[in-house]
Amino acid sequence: MEVDKMDENDWKYHGEGNKSLVVSHVQLSRVLRLLKYPAENSENPPQTVEQAFRQIQNIVDFSSNVMSSLLGEKFIHSGEVVKLPLEFVRQLSIKVQHQRPAWRCDKVMDIYSGCALCLPNLTSPILHQPTHTPPLCIEIKPKCGFLPSSKHVSKDIKTKVCRFCLHQQYKVSSGKWKRRSLYCPLDLFSGNRQRMHMAIRHLMEEPQNNFKIFKGGQCIYSSKEGSDDSIDLNSLLHHLRPYFMYGNNRIHSHMNSKAVMNDFIQVLLNALLGGCGGDGGVVTDRQGEGRSFCEANLFNKERIRHGSQGLPSDSVLSRTLETQMLDTLDIEGLYPLYRRVEQHLQDFPKERTRLQIDGPYNEAYLEKLQKCPTEDDGSVDYAVAKVHQYRVAMTAKDCSIMVSLVPSSEEEEDEGPKRLRDFLSSRPPAFSYSVSILDLDPKPFDSIPRQLRLDQKIVSCFLRTGYPLAKGSLPPLPGIYTAAEREDCTLLFHPV
């Protein structure tokens, strides 16, 4: 990619989050991530070119030096900072403006610094051969996978109902989403395939911004914030069916919809439970069986036929959960330590650099949070280490997992002996897969007071409105399952 020959017509709108906008190259497997800032600052950029460069370099350093060590480097793509011609950036901004969702247009793309983050396009993996069936890419925001046990938690409900389920009630009450998602992260992180299957199905039935599916780099399944539109699972099944027409089912164009859905989920779970090398061991249930269930969850523990198998220790979910659990104090226990650091910085402003409040995110930063004492000795250094741990945990709670599935060709399957071919024809088809973790930006030190206020609002809303899952109170869910099937089905997984 030659920077001096950049043409805005070679790029298209890909998506955006709260702080950045992403465009993808129409031919190369590359994306550019550009900063955004409030629209009222469109004439006067809020930071200099040097500050913009440093902000993006901090994202790269945090990902490559800190998160990579904690999550596993094989899952991480840190990218590199690039300097783009300003005219290219301005023309690109004009081109993509009409493709942006209206509710995102309160912020504008940075057209003044020319700085961007260049990354591989994970929705269009390089291992894909254009002549074969397009790859499927599934993006999941798993969110926080454990219940807090900190002595600092002031409301008992937080130890019984997970943060995601608490937050759902707040989001629906405030109008951000029209319908409540039944997804519970504790199911996905449980290691129990029955619960994990249910978690993925609930994500598919109400994706919100936690679940997207791409085919050949194009988003074919997602949800729009605040939209009244129902999710069209039948349209998704139309896309998925060709990938799961295997064995005798190849001649049945009307393959059972539930079979397609179940096979897709099974393949996705295989990828999520697969590792990146290492010992392949199983994590024991560190939470205790009683604390691994959320009380707002419809899927109650009496209906689990088999106990939790645990997550393979080198799987993407296990590494993500481990990193999330660096938040040992909960925001309520952390906030007094934040205030201790804040007071120290008011008295000694130059200490901000030594304490690495704003980076650099290097080995010394990682060492600070890894070697934090278990007991509070009253020092600022202890408080800073716990704040660093919390910020890293928050990044892991807000990350996205991208699973790329590339179907094996029929020729590859047919190479084996007849017995093997018969076996393949009776199970979901083979896929090559890769798993990546993205959205690993450092959380700002100054965001901690806001996190505390949000936590208080979420808990207050839930306590005020009560449990939202009283029988009969749920709106009908779209999809291929009848209400009776959603209530009564039991999934059995047999070893092969």
N, C-alpha and C positions, 0 to 999 in steps of 0.2 A: 504494500500500500504506500504509494508515493504521496507524501503530504503536499508537495507543491503542485500536484495535478489533481487535487480534490474537486469533484463535481457533485453538486447537491443532488443531481438526478440519479446518481449511483446509490443513493441512500433513501430509506423509507422509514416512516414512523413505526416504532416497535412497541413502545409503552412508556409509562412513567410512574414514578412514586412521588412521595412528598417532597423530596429534595433534588431529584434529578430526572432528566428525560433521556430516553434511549432511542437511537436510530440504528437500523441494521443495513448492512451492505446487500445489494440485490444479488450479487454473485458470490462474493467471498464470505466465509463463515466468520464474520467480524461484526461487532457492535461498537458504537461510540456512546458513552454515557456523559451527558453534559449537565452542568449545574443549573439549578433554577433559583430564582429569588422572587419576593413579592412583587406583584405588578405595579404597585405604587412607586417602586424603585427603578422602573424600567428606563428612566432617563438618567438616573444617577446610580450606577452600580454600587452595591453595599461594600464591596471589597476591591482591592487592587489586583492587578494581574499576578503579582507575587503571592498574595494571600490566596487567590484562587488556585494557583499551582500547588501551594503548600497544602491546601485542604484536600486536593485530590491525591497528592503524594502521601498524605497521612492515611487515606483510605487504603492505598496500596501497601504501605508499611504495616498497618494494623492487620491486614489480611495475611500478608506473607510472613511476618515475624511473630505475630501473637496468635491469631486464630488458626493458622496453619498448624502450629505446634500442638494446639489443644484438640483440634477437630480431625487432624490427619491431612498431610500435605497432598495426598492423592485426590482428595475431594475439593481442593481449593484451586481457583484460577484468579490470581491477584491482578493480572493485567499490567498495563504501563501507562504513564501519563504521556499524552502527546500534545503538541502545540500546533493548532490548526490555523490556516489563513482566515482572517477576520471576515473577509467578503464571503467566503464559503459558509461560515457559520451563520452570517446574516441571511443569506439566501436559503439556507437549510431551515432556519427558523420560520421564514415566510412560508416555505413549502409545507411544513408539517403542521402549521397552526390550525388549519381547518380540520385536521384529523384528530385533534386532541379532544378528550371528553370535556364538556362544558364545565363540569364541576372541578376540573383541574386548572382551569384558565385563570384562577386567582394568582397564579405565579407565571413568570415568563422565563424563557430560556436565556442563559447567560450568553450574550453576543459580544461582550466586550473583552473578555480575557483570552479567548481562543484556546482555552485549556479543556481537555477532555480525557476521559479514561477509556482506553481501548482494550476490549476483552473479546474472547472467543464467543461466537453465537451458539449458546448451548442448546437452542431450539433447533439448530441445523447442524448436527454433529459431523465432523470431518470424516469419520469412519463410514458414513453413508455413501453408497455408490448410487449416482443419479439414475441408473437404469433399473434399479430395484424399487420395491415398494417404499414410499416415503417413510422416514422414521417417525415414531410417536415420541413426544416429549411431554412429561407430566411435571408441572411445577406445584409443589406443596409448601404452604407455610404451616408447619406443624404446631407452632406456638408452645407454651410452657407445659412440660410433660410431668410435673410433680406437684404435690400439695405441700405447702410450707409447714415446717414443724418448729419454727423459731419461737422462743419464749416471748418475743417482742410483739407477736401478733395479738392485736387487741380484740378482734372480733372472731368468735369461734367459727363463724360460717366460712372463713377463709381456709380453715383446716379441713372442711368437709366438702366444699364445692370448689372446683378448680377455677383458676383465673379466667380461662376462656369462657366457661359457662356463666360465670358472674358477669363478664363483660358483654356477653350476648344480650342479656336482659337490658343493660344500659344502652347498647347500640340500637335495639329495637324501640325502646322507650323514647330515645332522642330522634328517631326517624332516619338514622343512617342506613338501616336495613329494614325492609318490610316484614321479613320473616326470620324467625329464630333458627339458627343452624343446630341440628342435633349432634353434630360432630363433637367428640370429647377427646382432647389430646392424650388423656390418661389411657384411653383405649389403644391409640396408635403406638404409644411408647410401652405398652404392657408386655410385649413379647408373646402374647397369647394370640394365635392366628385367628381365632374366632372373634375376639374383640377387635383386632386390627382390621379384619375384613369389614366389620360393622363400621369402623371409623372411616375407612375409605368410601364406603357406600354413602355414609352421611355427608361426606365432603362432596360427592358427586350430586347428591340430591339438593344440596344448598351450598354452592361453592363459595359465595361471597368473594372476598379477595384472598382466600386460602387455597384455591385449587383452580388450575388452568390446564388445558390440554392443547398441545400444538401438533400439527401434522405437516411435515415438510417445511417447518419454520413458520407456518400460519396458525394463528390462534383459532381453534375450532370450538372451544368450550370455555366459557368464563361467565362471570356475573357482573352486572353494572351496579355501582353503588346507588342506593335510593330508587332503583328501578322497580316498577310494578310487574315487569315482564316475568312470566314463569320460565323456569329452566326447561329447555327442550331436550329431555333425555333421549327421545326417539331419534332426533337428529344426530346426537352423538353416537347412538348405536348404529346408525346408518354408516358413519365413518369407521367405526370399530369392526363391524361385522367381517369385512374382507380379511382382516388380520387373524381372525379366529375361525376361518372356514378350513378346518383341517380334517384329515382322514375322511370318513364317510360323510361328514358335514359339508365337504366341498360341493357335493351335488345337491345339497338342500339350501336353496337361496334364502329360505325363511328360517334360518337357524334360530332356535329358541332365544328370545331376547335375554332372559335371565342367565342362560348359559354363556352368552357373549359377555355379559356384565361380570359374571363370576370368574370366567377365564381371564378377563382383563385385570381384575383385582388380584387374582392369584399371581399373575406374572409380575405385577407391580410390587406385591409383597415380597416375592422372591428377590427382586432387585434391592428393596429396602433392607432386607435381612441379610443380603450378601455383604461380604467384607471387602477390605482393600489390602488383603494380605494379613500377616500377623498370626496370632495363636488361634483365632477362631473360637475362643472359649466363650462361655456363657456368663453373663453378669448375674450374680445372685440378686434377689429382690431386696434392694437396700431400704426400700420404704416400708416393708411389711405388707402382707396381703390386705390388711384392713385399710391402709392408707393409700392403696393404689386404685381405689374406686372413688368416683365423684358422685355425690348424692343427688345431683341434678340430672344424672344420666339415666335414661330409660333402661339401659342394658344392665340389669342388676346382677350381682355376683352369684346369686343362687342358680342362675341359668348357665353358668359356665360349666361344661362337662369335665374339663380338665384344668388343673392349676396352671398358673403362668409358667411358660417355658423359659422366660427371660430373653433378653436381647443378646445376640452374638456380640462379644466385646469389641470387635473391629468393624461392626456395622455402622452406617451413617447415623442411625437413630441412637445407638448407644453413645457414640462420641458426642452427639449433640446434647443428649440428656445430661451426660457428665459435666459438660461445660455450663449448661443452664444451672446445675446444682452448685456452682460456685457462689450463687446467691444464697448464703446460709442464714442471713439475718432478716430477710424480707425488707421491703422498703421502709417499714416502720422502725426496724432496728437499725437500718443503715442511716436514716436521716440525721440522727444526733451526731453520727460520725462525720457526715457531710458538713454539718454546722461547725464541728470542731476544726475541720480543714479550712472552711470558709473564713472563720474568725482568724485563724493563723495567717491566711493569705492577706487579710485586711491589715494585720499588724506587720507582716513581712512580705510585701508584694513580690520581691525578687525570688522568694522561695518557690514560686509557681514553676519556674524552670527546673529546679533541682528535683521537685516532686513529680515532674513529668505530667502535670495536669492536662496539658494540651499536646502530649507527645514530647520528644519523638518516641514512636512506638517501635522500640528496638528490643534487643535481648535483655537489657537492664529493666525495661518496663515489665517484660514477662517474668523476670526473676522476682521483681517486687511482689507481684500477685501470687506467685507460686510458693514463696517463702514467708508468707504472712503468718505470724504467730497465731495460735489457736485462742489465746486469752488476750483480752484488752488490757494493755499495760498503761493506758492513758495517754500514749504518745500520739503525735501527729502522724508519724510514719505508719503506725498500725492503722489509723483511720484512713490514710491515703490508700494503703494496700487493700483494705476492705472495699473502699470506693472503686478502685480499679477492678477488683473481682466482680463487683456488682455490674459495672459497665460492660464487662466481657460477657457476663451471664445474660444481660439484657440483649446484647447483640445476638447471642445464640437463641434466645427466645423469639427473636424477630426475624431470623434468617429464613431463606427459602431453600428447599431441596429440589434439585432438578434431576429427574430420571429420564434418560434417553433410551428408547427401546428400538432396536433395529431388527426387523424380522429376518430370520434365516431363510434363504431361498429353498424352494422345494427340491432343487437339485442337490443342495447340501444335505437335506434330510434323507433323500433317496440313496445316498452313497452307502449307507450302512446295510448290514444284512437284513433279510426279510423280517426276522423276529424283532429287530430294533425298529424297523419301519412300522410294524404292526403296533408296537408299544407307543411310538410317536403319534400314530393316528388316533390313539385313544386318550390323549392328553392335550393340554394347551400347547400350541406350537412353540418352537424354540426362538428365543430372542437373544441377540447380543445386547448388553446393557452397559451404560456408564452412569455413575452417580456423582453429582457435584453439589456443592453448597455455595450459595451466593447471597447477596445483600448482607455483607459483613462489615458495614461501616461502624466506626467507633461511635458510641453514644456520648453526647457532650456532657461534661462535668456539670454544667449549669442546668441540665434538664432534670436533675434529681428532685428539686422542689415541685416541679410540674408532675413528676411521676407520683409523688405522694398525694397531691391534690386529686389526681385522676383515680388513684386507688381508693381514696375516701369517697369520691362520687359514685364509683362502681359498687362498692359495698353498700353504701347508703341506699342506692336505687334498688338493689336486690332485696335488702331487708324490708324496704318500704312496699315493694310490689309482691313479695313472697315468691315461693317456688313457682316457676312458670309451667311446670310439667304435670299439673294435676290432670287426672284422666278426663279426656273430653275437651281439654283447653287447647289442644294443638291444632293449628290449621292443617288442612290436607296437604300432603307433600306431593309434588309432581313425581312422575316416574313410572317404572314398569312394575312395581310391586304394589299389590293391593294393601289396604290398611291391615287386613287380617294377617297377611304374610309378613308385614313389618312387625306386627306384634308377636307372632307365634313362631317364626322360623327358627330353626336351630341348625347351625352349620357344623358338619363333621368333616374333619380332615384325616384321611387315612395315609399312613406311610406307604411308600412304594419301594 
